[in-house]
Amino acid sequence: MSDARASPEAFLQMGREILAKQPFSGLLGAELTALSPGQVELQLPLRDELKQQHGFAHGGVVSYLADNALTYAGGTAMQVPVVTSEFKINYVRPALGQRLVARARAEATGKAQSVARCEVYAVTDGVEKLCALAQGTIVRLGEGG
């Protein structure tokens, strides 16, 4: 991640350029809607192709959104290239709706790692319902990484 001293618009644009370089994010249709150092909001329109047999978002889709949001939050807090070292997710209700929204923030950041938390919401007609909570450790990308 690059310079947090950039204007808010430039910082968001930098984040969108990074997202555009992720083919899987493009395949899913992820959108970066807010970004500041240590905080992010990612959204994903919920198409039929992203649902499982009961009609709600596949757990892998919800997990992807949480993982990517955690990494953005940790990476922008650390201001260095990062990867996810680990994360845990709790699915608290089925993700039913037209869109998913993930909001993450870095909670504890050092030189080598950042611990971040994320909430994922399913949105129907503008009403958000919490569907998952996640926490992860984001680490500096090493020389050999």
C-alpha positions as CSV (number, residue, x, y, z in Angstrom):
1,M,0.0,0.0,0.0
2,S,1.2,3.5,-0.6
3,D,1.3,6.9,0.9
4,A,-1.4,7.7,3.4
5,R,-0.5,11.4,3.1
6,A,-2.2,11.5,-0.4
7,S,-5.6,13.2,-0.6
8,P,-8.6,11.0,0.3
9,E,-9.6,10.8,-3.4
10,A,-6.0,9.8,-4.5
11,F,-5.8,7.2,-1.7
12,L,-9.1,5.7,-2.7
13,Q,-8.0,5.7,-6.4
14,M,-4.8,3.9,-5.4
15,G,-6.8,1.3,-3.6
16,R,-9.1,0.8,-6.6
17,E,-6.0,0.3,-8.9
18,I,-4.8,-2.4,-6.5
19,L,-8.2,-4.1,-6.6
20,A,-8.2,-3.9,-10.4
21,K,-5.0,-5.9,-10.5
22,Q,-6.8,-8.8,-8.7
23,P,-8.4,-11.0,-11.3
24,F,-10.5,-12.9,-8.8
25,S,-11.9,-9.7,-7.4
26,G,-12.8,-8.6,-10.9
27,L,-14.5,-12.0,-11.5
28,L,-16.7,-11.6,-8.5
29,G,-17.4,-7.9,-9.2
30,A,-16.0,-6.4,-6.0
31,E,-16.1,-2.6,-5.6
32,L,-13.9,-0.5,-3.3
33,T,-16.2,2.2,-2.0
34,A,-14.2,3.7,0.9
35,L,-10.6,3.7,1.9
36,S,-8.5,5.6,4.5
37,P,-5.5,4.5,6.4
38,G,-6.5,1.4,8.5
39,Q,-10.2,1.4,7.3
40,V,-12.0,0.1,4.3
41,E,-15.4,-0.6,2.8
42,L,-15.7,-3.2,0.0
43,Q,-19.0,-4.1,-1.7
44,L,-20.1,-6.9,-3.9
45,P,-23.4,-7.1,-5.9
46,L,-24.9,-10.5,-5.0
47,R,-25.6,-12.2,-8.3
48,D,-27.2,-15.7,-8.7
49,E,-23.8,-17.1,-9.7
50,L,-22.4,-16.2,-6.2
51,K,-25.2,-18.0,-4.3
52,Q,-25.4,-21.6,-3.0
53,Q,-28.3,-24.0,-3.3
54,H,-30.5,-22.3,-0.6
55,G,-30.3,-18.9,-2.3
56,F,-27.9,-17.0,-0.1
57,A,-24.3,-16.0,-0.7
58,H,-21.9,-18.9,-0.7
59,G,-19.7,-18.9,2.4
60,G,-16.6,-18.7,0.2
61,V,-17.9,-15.4,-1.3
62,V,-18.5,-13.9,2.2
63,S,-15.1,-15.2,3.3
64,Y,-13.4,-13.6,0.3
65,L,-15.0,-10.3,1.0
66,A,-13.9,-10.4,4.7
67,D,-10.3,-11.5,3.8
68,N,-9.8,-8.8,1.2
69,A,-11.2,-6.1,3.5
70,L,-9.0,-7.2,6.4
71,T,-6.0,-7.1,4.1
72,Y,-6.8,-3.6,2.9
73,A,-7.3,-2.4,6.5
74,G,-4.0,-3.9,7.7
75,G,-2.0,-2.9,4.6
76,T,-3.1,0.7,4.6
77,A,-2.4,0.9,8.3
78,M,1.1,-0.5,7.9
79,Q,1.9,1.3,4.6
80,V,3.8,-1.6,3.1
81,P,2.9,-4.5,0.8
82,V,1.1,-7.2,2.8
83,V,-0.6,-10.6,2.7
84,T,-3.1,-12.3,5.0
85,S,-1.3,-14.6,7.5
86,E,-4.5,-16.0,9.0
87,F,-8.1,-15.1,9.7
88,K,-11.2,-16.5,11.4
89,I,-14.8,-15.9,10.4
90,N,-18.1,-16.4,12.1
91,Y,-21.1,-16.6,9.9
92,V,-23.9,-15.2,12.1
93,R,-26.8,-15.4,9.7
94,P,-27.4,-16.3,6.0
95,A,-26.3,-13.6,3.6
96,L,-29.5,-12.8,1.8
97,G,-29.9,-9.7,-0.2
98,Q,-28.9,-7.7,-3.2
99,R,-25.4,-6.7,-2.1
100,L,-22.8,-7.5,0.5
101,V,-20.8,-4.8,2.3
102,A,-17.6,-5.5,4.3
103,R,-16.2,-2.9,6.6
104,A,-12.8,-3.5,8.2
105,R,-10.5,-1.6,10.4
106,A,-7.0,-2.2,11.8
107,E,-7.1,-2.6,15.5
108,A,-3.5,-3.1,16.5
109,T,-0.6,-2.4,14.1
110,G,3.1,-2.8,14.4
111,K,6.1,-2.9,12.0
112,A,5.6,-6.6,11.1
113,Q,1.9,-7.2,11.4
114,S,-1.6,-5.7,11.9
115,V,-4.6,-7.3,13.5
116,A,-7.8,-6.2,11.9
117,R,-11.6,-6.8,12.4
118,C,-14.3,-7.0,9.8
119,E,-18.1,-6.9,9.7
120,V,-19.9,-8.2,6.6
121,Y,-23.5,-7.1,6.0
122,A,-26.1,-8.3,3.6
123,V,-28.1,-5.4,2.2
124,T,-31.8,-5.7,1.0
125,D,-33.6,-2.5,-0.1
126,G,-31.0,-0.4,1.8
127,V,-31.4,-2.3,5.0
128,E,-28.1,-3.9,6.4
129,K,-28.1,-7.1,8.4
130,L,-24.9,-8.4,9.9
131,C,-24.1,-11.8,8.4
132,A,-20.5,-12.4,9.4
133,L,-17.7,-11.2,11.7
134,A,-14.0,-11.8,11.0
135,Q,-10.6,-11.1,12.5
136,G,-7.3,-11.6,10.9
137,T,-3.6,-11.0,11.1
138,I,-2.0,-9.2,8.1
139,V,1.7,-9.4,7.7
140,R,4.4,-7.5,5.8
141,L,5.2,-9.2,2.6
142,G,8.7,-10.6,3.0
143,E,11.7,-10.4,0.7
144,G,11.0,-14.0,-0.5
145,G,7.2,-13.4,-0.8
